[in-house]
Amino acid sequence: MSHSSDTLVVGNIGAPYGVKGWVKITTFTHEQDGVFTYTPWLLGQENKEYVVDQWRTHNKGLVAKLVGVETRDDAESIKNLDISIKAQQLPQLAGDDFYWRELVGMQVVTEKGYSLGVVKELFETGANDVMLIKANLNDAFGQKERMVPYLLDQVVKQVDREAKTITVDWDPAF
């Protein structure tokens, strides 16, 4: 499912819960109940707006009642839809904090000026976050992709939002 770059997926609607329109919620936010700090939700490919009327924890998960979803059949009709929000709904981050989505597409260069390529994605490994960098076509070291730890001050020396570049202390042959 494609979403325009001005929206992002923060969760998913699960199975109906009960008969009064409640649904189970899978959240992709850092804090489990963080998904409820964003409103309205945009559901499905049409990005139809829904407002959360009530929510609560249930066992180890979450359930919610959305305005206009009154019956089990209504709940069934939105099952498995992604929960998206508009990017503007995210709080502004201070100083050196960045959303991963801001870093994707940025050019990565070493302190000596060698271009490693463009950030394709970021992911967690447990030990630290990692940037997957798609190397330039004519990479002198024959690399197609590189995995570089996203460690501020150690590896990542500077992130320049304006120039869309990330400067790293990294050996391009690695």
C-alpha positions, 0 to 999 in steps of 0.5 A: 500500500502506498502512502504519500510522503506527507503521511506516515503509518503509526499503526493498524486496525485489527479484528473487531472487539465485541459488538459495539464497534470496538476494534483491536489496535496494533501500534507502531509508536515508541510508547504503546499508547502513543498512537492515541496522541495523534488525531484524526487517523487516516484509514485505508487508501482513501485516507478517510478521517476517523476520530478516536472516541474512546480507547483502553488497554486490554490484556497486553494490547489496545482496543479503541472505539472510533466515531461513526463505527457503531457495530461489529459489521462497521468494525469488520469493514475497517479491519486490517487498514493501516492507521496513518497520520499527517506528517505535520501532526508529529511534534517538532524535534529540538536541535540534533534530534531527527525522525528517521523519515527525515534522514531517508534520501539524504546523501552520506559523505565521509569527513574526507568528502567521499560520497557513500551514497544515499540513506535507503532506510534505518533500522534497529539492531538492538545494539544501535540503529543502523543506516542502510545506504544505497551506494552510488552506481560507480562506487570505487569500492564496488559496494552496492549497499553499506550498513553504517551505525547511526551513532551520533558523535562517534560515527555520525559527525553532522546532519545538515537538514538544509543540504540534506547530507550526513557527514560520517567518520567511516572507511568507504572500503568497509 
